[in-house]
């Protein structure tokens, strides 16, 4: 697999790395970085001085505005120059002006947080980063040239010693390509961190998040209503029917014409009652509402087809939506363990800290779990995401498989 950045290339064997283009691309990146920084610094300083000298007139204000917008141009160059050491393509974060014309463009740019991040990057680059780039490249070039070019200017020393120094200089220059490339990778990481895409504040996104939270709460309320209706309504009627059929079955003498159909109806009623109880437990288990997550997880572990160790450290009851999400995550994860992992034992750990509920399900199976294969993991991740949480999966071939879930518990 070909490396896509100098950071990945540094992990290659020395022979492959040193014979690739990555060291020389790093050298080009740092060299051009020094040049771009010096030029940008000179232009920025000139604009600021012009603005200060002409601050009483409109031209002075234009100079300050141009200095503020200089980061936009520098950032555009930096995003293109980044391709020397990283194949990542940084998208332009600026939006198109609502109206045509220079004034609308300037107004739009000055109102964007990305413009001020780019100006900050430009200031950092012109005051520090470009000089560090030049220092790294200059030291490398000086060491190599001073040793490798010894025969050109050293005439009063033994030629064998001078040639040995030249060979050592070439070898040292090759070795120093590693720290040079490492600095290029660090510079690229700084560029990506500052100029890379990020989610800006958008009131519409805030409203979407609030709407999702309201939908989750409404869904949880509806789930509890359905559980209550099934438990207090259909289940009680079905239980009464089963009891009546049982009594009728006892009243009929053995061998009576109706004893067999009544007995069969009684068995079907009991089977339907058991299925309804499982359905109610799946909608919202009563033990979860009455006794909390700790007891519900222990019941889920007892019903699992393999031994499950449960460790729960919860000092208090959690919000209903959080408990329900955590419970169904564990139930789904244990179902996956039973169906797909071939495990002999599983373990469930739940703890509360930093305002977040952490739930971990671990098994000793064969591993290799993949959400893309439709094992229920994608649905589990969707359920957690709807509650504002995160899911991490570790399942190397040969096991073990660990599902790590974190759910926010704030009000």
Secondary structure, 3 states (H helix, E strand, C coil): CCCCEHHHHCCCCHHHHHCCCHHHHHHHHHHHHHHHHHHHHHHHHHHHHHHHHCCCCHHHHHHHHHHHHHHHHHHHHHHHHHHHCECCCCCCCCCCCCCCCHHHHHHHHHCCHHHHHHHHHHHHHHHHHHHHHHHHHHHHHHHHHHHHCHHHHCCCCCHHHHHHHHHHHHHHHHHCHHHHHHHHHHHHHHHHHHHCCCCCCCHHHHHHHHHHHHHHHHHHHHHHHHHHHHHHHHHHHHHHHHHHHHHHHHHCCCCCCCHHHHHHHHHHHHHHHHHHHHHHHHHHCHHHHHHCHHHHHHHHHHHCCCEEEEEEECCCCCCHHHHHHHHHHHHHHHHHHHHHHCCCEEEEEEEEECCEEEEEEEECCCCCCCHHHCCCHHHHHHHHHHCCCEEEEEECCCCCEEEEEEEECCC
